Amino acid sequence: MKRGLTLIFIVILTIALIYALVHYIGVQGLSFAISLNFLLMGCVLAFTETLKSQLSSPYFHHKAWERAGKVYESVGINLYRKLLVGIGWEKLHKQSKPVRKNIDALRFLHYKTKQDELAHLIIFIIVLGFGIFVAFKFGVVYSLWLFVLNILLNLYPILLQRFNRPRLERAIQISRSR
């Protein structure tokens, strides 16, 4: 019951914060696109951490069309990974979620890929909705920052989680067999 009320509170707070953002900044331009994405990252992180779901949906399973990550490589996921290393994100990320060489750490990291993917998927859908709204209301030019940042800050992280998860699953299998 308490968790349910907390989740409802997070959703209401998120809506109120988005309303304030729209009211004070407007929906056009880079500042709104950046602010919306980072606001949603904080709110959705609070939501998924509170939710504490097992995330066992078939959605998170590796699909045949992903062709062992070849699809993601073809759209530049390795270049995106290098970009994250170049800007220091990977180093920051490893400090908060260090990789240890034991099965429990691998399982935790595997779970975090699902949690992060879900968070970015929720944000992707919300920002896409804002982008479509702005495109129809003000014109496509005014929504470009929303679309560009949505690809960089949400779509590629989703792809990266889907790219990394099968590798973690193999590492877990190897650890179990030892």
C-alpha positions, 0 to 999 in steps of 0.5 A: 500500500505504501509503495503504491501511494509513493508511486502515485505521488511520484507520478503526480509530482512528475506531472506538476514539475513538467507543468512548471517546466512548460509554464516557465520555459515553454516547449520550444528550444534546446533548454526545454528539451534538455530540462525535460529529459533530465527532469524525467530521468530523475523522476523515472529513476525514483519511480523504477527504484520504488517499483522494485519489479522483477522485470521478468517480462518477455520484452526483456528477452533477447529477440531473434531479429537482434541477431546477436547484437549485429543490428545494434552494431549496424546503427552505430552502438559501438560508436555511441559506447566510445562517445560515452567513454570519451565524455566520462560517463562510463567512468562515472557509471562504473563508480556507481555500479562497479563490476565485480567478478562474482555471479551476484554482481553479474546478476545485479548488473543484469537486473540494472540493464533491465531497469535502465532500459525500462526507465529510458523507454518510459522517457523515450515515449514521453519525450516523443509525445512532446516532440510530436505535439510541438511539431504539430503545434509549432512546426517540426523545426521547433521540435528538432531538439526534442527528437535529437536529444531523445535519440541520444539520451533515450533511444541509444541507451535502450539499444545499449542495454539490449546490446549488453544484456546477452553478454551479461547472460553469457557471463552469468552462464559461465559463472554458474558452470564453474 
